[in-house]
Structure formats: C-alpha cells, structure tokens
Amino acid sequence: SYQLSVISYQLSVISYQLSVISYQLLVISY
C-alpha cells in the first residue's frame, strides 16, 4: 500500500516534468 502511493507520486512528478518540457518546447517553437 505504501509502495503504491510512492509509485503514484513518482508518476505524477514525471508527468508534471513532461508537461513542463512540452510547454517549453511549445514556447521555443514560437
């Protein structure tokens, strides 16, 4: 149960970083 919460937290952090990277790429393209 604890491991699952840690994994979900890591996944959310990764998805946040990916969204930030995609936003930066969008800004760079303009």
mmCIF file of the N, C-alpha and C atoms, coordinates in Angstrom:
data_MODEL
# 
_entry.id   MODEL 
# 
loop_
_atom_site.group_PDB 
_atom_site.id 
_atom_site.type_symbol 
_atom_site.label_atom_id 
_atom_site.label_alt_id 
_atom_site.label_comp_id 
_atom_site.label_asym_id 
_atom_site.label_entity_id 
_atom_site.label_seq_id 
_atom_site.pdbx_PDB_ins_code 
_atom_site.Cartn_x 
_atom_site.Cartn_y 
_atom_site.Cartn_z 
_atom_site.occupancy 
_atom_site.B_iso_or_equiv 
_atom_site.pdbx_formal_charge 
_atom_site.auth_seq_id 
_atom_site.auth_comp_id 
_atom_site.auth_asym_id 
_atom_site.auth_atom_id 
_atom_site.pdbx_PDB_model_num 
ATOM 1  N N  . SER A 1 1  ? 0.846  -1.195 0.000   1.00 0.00 ? 1  SER A N  1 
ATOM 2  C CA . SER A 1 1  ? 0.000  0.000  0.000   1.00 0.00 ? 1  SER A CA 1 
ATOM 3  C C  . SER A 1 1  ? 0.881  1.244  0.000   1.00 0.00 ? 1  SER A C  1 
ATOM 4  N N  . TYR A 1 2  ? 1.858  1.267  0.862   1.00 0.00 ? 2  TYR A N  1 
ATOM 5  C CA . TYR A 1 2  ? 2.775  2.413  0.894   1.00 0.00 ? 2  TYR A CA 1 
ATOM 6  C C  . TYR A 1 2  ? 3.558  2.515  -0.407  1.00 0.00 ? 2  TYR A C  1 
ATOM 7  N N  . GLN A 1 3  ? 4.012  1.364  -0.905  1.00 0.00 ? 3  GLN A N  1 
ATOM 8  C CA . GLN A 1 3  ? 4.773  1.372  -2.160  1.00 0.00 ? 3  GLN A CA 1 
ATOM 9  C C  . GLN A 1 3  ? 3.924  1.923  -3.303  1.00 0.00 ? 3  GLN A C  1 
ATOM 10 N N  . LEU A 1 4  ? 2.664  1.583  -3.309  1.00 0.00 ? 4  LEU A N  1 
ATOM 11 C CA . LEU A 1 4  ? 1.789  2.053  -4.383  1.00 0.00 ? 4  LEU A CA 1 
ATOM 12 C C  . LEU A 1 4  ? 1.649  3.569  -4.338  1.00 0.00 ? 4  LEU A C  1 
ATOM 13 N N  . SER A 1 5  ? 1.553  4.114  -3.153  1.00 0.00 ? 5  SER A N  1 
ATOM 14 C CA . SER A 1 5  ? 1.429  5.568  -3.046  1.00 0.00 ? 5  SER A CA 1 
ATOM 15 C C  . SER A 1 5  ? 2.714  6.244  -3.507  1.00 0.00 ? 5  SER A C  1 
ATOM 16 N N  . VAL A 1 6  ? 3.853  5.650  -3.174  1.00 0.00 ? 6  VAL A N  1 
ATOM 17 C CA . VAL A 1 6  ? 5.132  6.220  -3.610  1.00 0.00 ? 6  VAL A CA 1 
ATOM 18 C C  . VAL A 1 6  ? 5.239  6.156  -5.131  1.00 0.00 ? 6  VAL A C  1 
ATOM 19 N N  . ILE A 1 7  ? 4.835  5.040  -5.720  1.00 0.00 ? 7  ILE A N  1 
ATOM 20 C CA . ILE A 1 7  ? 4.891  4.894  -7.180  1.00 0.00 ? 7  ILE A CA 1 
ATOM 21 C C  . ILE A 1 7  ? 3.965  5.911  -7.846  1.00 0.00 ? 7  ILE A C  1 
ATOM 22 N N  . SER A 1 8  ? 2.796  6.080  -7.319  1.00 0.00 ? 8  SER A N  1 
ATOM 23 C CA . SER A 1 8  ? 1.859  7.036  -7.917  1.00 0.00 ? 8  SER A CA 1 
ATOM 24 C C  . SER A 1 8  ? 2.392  8.460  -7.787  1.00 0.00 ? 8  SER A C  1 
ATOM 25 N N  . TYR A 1 9  ? 3.039  8.748  -6.676  1.00 0.00 ? 9  TYR A N  1 
ATOM 26 C CA . TYR A 1 9  ? 3.637  10.077 -6.505  1.00 0.00 ? 9  TYR A CA 1 
ATOM 27 C C  . TYR A 1 9  ? 4.742  10.298 -7.535  1.00 0.00 ? 9  TYR A C  1 
ATOM 28 N N  . GLN A 1 10 ? 5.600  9.317  -7.716  1.00 0.00 ? 10 GLN A N  1 
ATOM 29 C CA . GLN A 1 10 ? 6.671  9.442  -8.704  1.00 0.00 ? 10 GLN A CA 1 
ATOM 30 C C  . GLN A 1 10 ? 6.098  9.621  -10.106 1.00 0.00 ? 10 GLN A C  1 
ATOM 31 N N  . LEU A 1 11 ? 5.038  8.898  -10.409 1.00 0.00 ? 11 LEU A N  1 
ATOM 32 C CA . LEU A 1 11 ? 4.421  9.015  -11.732 1.00 0.00 ? 11 LEU A CA 1 
ATOM 33 C C  . LEU A 1 11 ? 3.843  10.414 -11.932 1.00 0.00 ? 11 LEU A C  1 
ATOM 34 N N  . SER A 1 12 ? 3.266  10.956 -10.893 1.00 0.00 ? 12 SER A N  1 
ATOM 35 C CA . SER A 1 12 ? 2.710  12.305 -11.019 1.00 0.00 ? 12 SER A CA 1 
ATOM 36 C C  . SER A 1 12 ? 3.823  13.329 -11.217 1.00 0.00 ? 12 SER A C  1 
ATOM 37 N N  . VAL A 1 13 ? 4.942  13.128 -10.529 1.00 0.00 ? 13 VAL A N  1 
ATOM 38 C CA . VAL A 1 13 ? 6.075  14.041 -10.701 1.00 0.00 ? 13 VAL A CA 1 
ATOM 39 C C  . VAL A 1 13 ? 6.614  13.939 -12.126 1.00 0.00 ? 13 VAL A C  1 
ATOM 40 N N  . ILE A 1 14 ? 6.724  12.721 -12.642 1.00 0.00 ? 14 ILE A N  1 
ATOM 41 C CA . ILE A 1 14 ? 7.216  12.531 -14.011 1.00 0.00 ? 14 ILE A CA 1 
ATOM 42 C C  . ILE A 1 14 ? 6.265  13.188 -15.010 1.00 0.00 ? 14 ILE A C  1 
ATOM 43 N N  . SER A 1 15 ? 4.988  13.018 -14.820 1.00 0.00 ? 15 SER A N  1 
ATOM 44 C CA . SER A 1 15 ? 4.027  13.612 -15.750 1.00 0.00 ? 15 SER A CA 1 
ATOM 45 C C  . SER A 1 15 ? 4.087  15.140 -15.680 1.00 0.00 ? 15 SER A C  1 
ATOM 46 N N  . TYR A 1 16 ? 4.305  15.671 -14.480 1.00 0.00 ? 16 TYR A N  1 
ATOM 47 C CA . TYR A 1 16 ? 4.444  17.119 -14.347 1.00 0.00 ? 16 TYR A CA 1 
ATOM 48 C C  . TYR A 1 16 ? 5.675  17.611 -15.107 1.00 0.00 ? 16 TYR A C  1 
ATOM 49 N N  . GLN A 1 17 ? 6.792  16.921 -14.952 1.00 0.00 ? 17 GLN A N  1 
ATOM 50 C CA . GLN A 1 17 ? 8.011  17.311 -15.661 1.00 0.00 ? 17 GLN A CA 1 
ATOM 51 C C  . GLN A 1 17 ? 7.806  17.230 -17.170 1.00 0.00 ? 17 GLN A C  1 
ATOM 52 N N  . LEU A 1 18 ? 7.105  16.203 -17.626 1.00 0.00 ? 18 LEU A N  1 
ATOM 53 C CA . LEU A 1 18 ? 6.850  16.065 -19.060 1.00 0.00 ? 18 LEU A CA 1 
ATOM 54 C C  . LEU A 1 18 ? 5.989  17.220 -19.570 1.00 0.00 ? 18 LEU A C  1 
ATOM 55 N N  . SER A 1 19 ? 5.026  17.621 -18.786 1.00 0.00 ? 19 SER A N  1 
ATOM 56 C CA . SER A 1 19 ? 4.176  18.734 -19.208 1.00 0.00 ? 19 SER A CA 1 
ATOM 57 C C  . SER A 1 19 ? 4.976  20.030 -19.263 1.00 0.00 ? 19 SER A C  1 
ATOM 58 N N  . VAL A 1 20 ? 5.883  20.207 -18.310 1.00 0.00 ? 20 VAL A N  1 
ATOM 59 C CA . VAL A 1 20 ? 6.729  21.405 -18.324 1.00 0.00 ? 20 VAL A CA 1 
ATOM 60 C C  . VAL A 1 20 ? 7.634  21.390 -19.554 1.00 0.00 ? 20 VAL A C  1 
ATOM 61 N N  . ILE A 1 21 ? 8.200  20.242 -19.870 1.00 0.00 ? 21 ILE A N  1 
ATOM 62 C CA . ILE A 1 21 ? 9.069  20.129 -21.047 1.00 0.00 ? 21 ILE A CA 1 
ATOM 63 C C  . ILE A 1 21 ? 8.273  20.418 -22.320 1.00 0.00 ? 21 ILE A C  1 
ATOM 64 N N  . SER A 1 22 ? 7.092  19.881 -22.419 1.00 0.00 ? 22 SER A N  1 
ATOM 65 C CA . SER A 1 22 ? 6.279  20.113 -23.616 1.00 0.00 ? 22 SER A CA 1 
ATOM 66 C C  . SER A 1 22 ? 5.903  21.591 -23.727 1.00 0.00 ? 22 SER A C  1 
ATOM 67 N N  . TYR A 1 23 ? 5.638  22.228 -22.604 1.00 0.00 ? 23 TYR A N  1 
ATOM 68 C CA . TYR A 1 23 ? 5.330  23.659 -22.626 1.00 0.00 ? 23 TYR A CA 1 
ATOM 69 C C  . TYR A 1 23 ? 6.539  24.458 -23.109 1.00 0.00 ? 23 TYR A C  1 
ATOM 70 N N  . GLN A 1 24 ? 7.711  24.131 -22.612 1.00 0.00 ? 24 GLN A N  1 
ATOM 71 C CA . GLN A 1 24 ? 8.924  24.827 -23.047 1.00 0.00 ? 24 GLN A CA 1 
ATOM 72 C C  . GLN A 1 24 ? 9.166  24.616 -24.538 1.00 0.00 ? 24 GLN A C  1 
ATOM 73 N N  . LEU A 1 25 ? 8.920  23.410 -25.025 1.00 0.00 ? 25 LEU A N  1 
ATOM 74 C CA . LEU A 1 25 ? 9.087  23.146 -26.456 1.00 0.00 ? 25 LEU A CA 1 
ATOM 75 C C  . LEU A 1 25 ? 8.100  23.974 -27.269 1.00 0.00 ? 25 LEU A C  1 
ATOM 76 N N  . LEU A 1 26 ? 6.910  24.104 -26.757 1.00 0.00 ? 26 LEU A N  1 
ATOM 77 C CA . LEU A 1 26 ? 5.905  24.905 -27.452 1.00 0.00 ? 26 LEU A CA 1 
ATOM 78 C C  . LEU A 1 26 ? 6.350  26.364 -27.518 1.00 0.00 ? 26 LEU A C  1 
ATOM 79 N N  . VAL A 1 27 ? 6.864  26.876 -26.413 1.00 0.00 ? 27 VAL A N  1 
ATOM 80 C CA . VAL A 1 27 ? 7.334  28.262 -26.379 1.00 0.00 ? 27 VAL A CA 1 
ATOM 81 C C  . VAL A 1 27 ? 8.529  28.438 -27.317 1.00 0.00 ? 27 VAL A C  1 
ATOM 82 N N  . ILE A 1 28 ? 9.422  27.478 -27.338 1.00 0.00 ? 28 ILE A N  1 
ATOM 83 C CA . ILE A 1 28 ? 10.597 27.564 -28.213 1.00 0.00 ? 28 ILE A CA 1 
ATOM 84 C C  . ILE A 1 28 ? 10.158 27.568 -29.676 1.00 0.00 ? 28 ILE A C  1 
ATOM 85 N N  . SER A 1 29 ? 9.162  26.788 -30.000 1.00 0.00 ? 29 SER A N  1 
ATOM 86 C CA . SER A 1 29 ? 8.716  26.711 -31.391 1.00 0.00 ? 29 SER A CA 1 
ATOM 87 C C  . SER A 1 29 ? 8.128  28.044 -31.845 1.00 0.00 ? 29 SER A C  1 
ATOM 88 N N  . TYR A 1 30 ? 7.627  28.832 -30.912 1.00 0.00 ? 30 TYR A N  1 
ATOM 89 C CA . TYR A 1 30 ? 7.146  30.171 -31.252 1.00 0.00 ? 30 TYR A CA 1 
ATOM 90 C C  . TYR A 1 30 ? 8.222  31.185 -30.882 1.00 0.00 ? 30 TYR A C  1 
# 
